[in-house]
């Protein structure tokens, strides 16, 4: 995170600091005392380079630390008695980035090198007391720069941690709310489905007890109610992270095809290839596509036959469900919620879905789901 005000470009701030420090070093070098034995041109170049190096203090704080330190020693050797202001900014940036140990070691080396450089150029001939006072002042400024960088680094860490905590809290509350809604729906639907299931079972029992033929429609209602109840229980158990009832997948598709026959639809299943390492999301989506397609066929299509074909490829898994119902290209059915849900599932996994009437009559649902890219 950054404590700068929004709207100020970081590049503009970096340029302002770098140019300002470079200008301050040059002005100090031009107006301050310096040794006449050093080469002026090299000294001016090092003063400028030390300031402009701060442009990269965000991207490469350690490199800037090294460059500004070398420039500071260099212009001292060149005879310019100028404080190491650029190095103070570099210390602040390096400590803020978390490089405390390297910064301390580099600063110790620099502090040991500066007196040698000053003596080599003829500076600080005023005596040992002045040199000691100057060294203490440099140490104080370095400590202050490092402390400022560390304080801001810890403040940013606390702000980031607070932001993560807020996000985690919001996510946890959203999960709890979804779970609450799912449980409420589960309880309400289970109650209604249980009534249908009990009534169907009672009707079947009474018919058999009287020796009457049980209508196929009544048996289909009984089986559908049982399956719906199992689905609801599995959904709630999955929401509770209960692994005892794994979600339905490819292995359960044959049961869907078999149940479709109880609705009076001659359904067939063909599986080409062997499914290997199919991601769980793809596994569940294939089951839902077949389930929704067969349910629509039984409810709305008026079809006598249906075929389910699953093609297992190394990189994708293709599903196709065809029927011979009354849908035509001239009068296509209006997509319902189930079809829209299928399309959302497939698109979320990076796949493609086609659902349209077939030439010659009937409806076709075709989906292709990538295996490697899905998760």
Long-range contacts (C-beta under 8 A, 24 or more apart in sequence): 1-156, 1-159, 1-160, 1-163, 2-156, 3-152, 3-155, 3-156, 10-58, 14-54, 14-55, 14-57, 14-58, 15-55, 17-54, 17-89, 18-51, 18-52, 18-53, 18-54, 18-55, 19-51, 19-52, 20-51, 21-50, 21-51, 21-54, 21-85, 21-86, 21-89, 22-47, 22-48, 22-50, 22-51, 22-52, 22-86, 23-51, 24-51, 24-85, 25-50, 25-51, 25-82, 25-85, 25-86, 26-51, 28-82, 28-83, 29-75, 29-80, 29-82, 32-80, 32-81, 32-82, 33-81, 33-123, 34-79, 34-80, 34-81, 34-123, 35-79, 35-81, 35-121, 35-122, 35-123, 36-79, 37-79, 37-121, 37-122, 38-77, 38-78, 38-79, 38-80, 38-121, 39-78, 40-78, 40-79, 42-74, 42-78, 43-74, 43-75, 43-78, 43-79, 43-80, 46-71, 46-74, 46-75, 46-78, 46-80, 47-71, 47-75, 47-80, 47-82, 50-75, 50-84, 50-86, 50-87, 51-85, 51-86, 53-86, 53-90, 54-86, 54-89, 54-90, 54-93, 57-89, 57-90, 57-93, 58-93, 61-90, 61-93, 61-94, 61-96, 61-97, 61-99, 62-94, 62-99, 62-102, 64-90, 64-93, 64-94, 65-90, 65-91, 65-93, 65-94, 65-99, 65-102, 65-103, 65-106, 66-106, 69-106, 69-109, 69-110, 72-110, 72-114, 73-110, 73-113, 73-114, 73-117, 74-117, 76-114, 76-117, 76-118, 76-121, 76-123, 77-117, 77-120, 77-121, 78-121, 79-121, 79-122, 79-123, 81-118, 81-123, 81-124, 83-138, 83-141, 84-110, 84-114, 84-138, 87-142, 88-141, 88-142, 88-145, 89-145, 91-142, 91-145, 91-146, 91-149, 92-145, 92-146, 92-148, 92-149, 93-149, 94-149, 95-145, 95-146, 95-149, 95-150, 95-153, 96-149, 96-150, 96-152, 96-153, 96-156, 97-153, 98-153, 100-146, 100-150, 103-146, 104-146, 107-142, 107-146, 111-135, 111-138, 111-139, 111-142, 114-138, 179-239, 179-240, 182-235, 182-236, 182-239, 183-236, 183-239, 186-232, 186-235, 186-236, 189-228, 189-232, 190-229, 190-232, 190-233, 193-225, 193-228, 193-229, 193-232, 194-225, 194-229, 196-221, 196-225, 197-222, 197-225, 197-226, 197-229, 200-225, 216-262, 216-264, 219-262, 220-262, 220-263, 220-264, 223-259, 223-262, 224-259, 227-259, 247-280, 247-283, 247-284, 247-287, 248-284, 248-287, 248-291, 249-278, 249-280, 249-283, 249-284, 249-286, 249-287, 250-275, 250-278, 250-283, 250-286, 250-287, 250-310, 252-287, 253-286, 253-287, 253-290, 253-308, 253-310, 256-287, 256-290, 256-291, 256-294, 256-308, 257-290, 257-294, 257-308, 259-294, 260-294, 260-297, 260-298, 260-306, 263-298, 264-298, 264-304, 265-294, 265-297, 265-298, 265-303, 265-304, 265-305, 265-306, 265-323, 266-304, 266-305, 266-306, 267-294, 267-305, 267-306, 267-307, 267-308, 268-305, 268-306, 268-307, 268-308, 269-307, 269-308, 269-309, 269-310, 270-307, 270-308, 270-309, 270-310, 271-309, 271-310, 271-312, 272-309, 272-310, 272-311, 272-312, 273-311, 273-312, 273-313, 274-312, 275-310, 275-312, 275-317, 276-312, 277-371, 278-312, 278-317, 278-371, 279-371, 279-374, 279-375, 281-349, 281-374, 281-375, 282-317, 282-349, 282-369, 282-371, 282-374, 285-345, 285-346, 285-349, 285-351, 285-367, 285-369, 286-310, 286-317, 286-319, 286-367, 286-369, 288-341, 288-342, 288-345, 289-319, 289-321, 289-342, 289-345, 289-346, 289-365, 289-367, 290-319, 290-321, 292-338, 292-339, 292-341, 292-342, 293-321, 293-342, 293-365, 294-321, 295-338, 296-336, 296-338, 296-339, 296-363, 297-321, 297-323, 297-325, 297-363, 300-325, 300-333, 301-325, 301-326, 301-327, 301-362, 301-363, 302-326, 303-362, 313-371, 314-371, 315-370, 315-371, 315-372, 316-351, 316-368, 316-369, 316-370, 316-371, 317-368, 317-369, 317-371, 318-366, 318-367, 318-368, 318-369, 319-365, 319-366, 319-367, 319-368, 319-369, 320-364, 320-365, 320-366, 320-367, 321-364, 321-365, 322-358, 322-362, 322-363, 322-364, 322-365, 323-362, 323-363, 323-364, 324-361, 324-362, 325-361, 325-362, 325-363, 326-361, 327-357, 327-358, 327-361, 327-362, 327-363, 328-357, 328-361, 329-356, 329-357, 329-358, 329-359, 332-356, 332-357, 333-357, 333-363, 342-367, 349-373, 349-374, 350-374
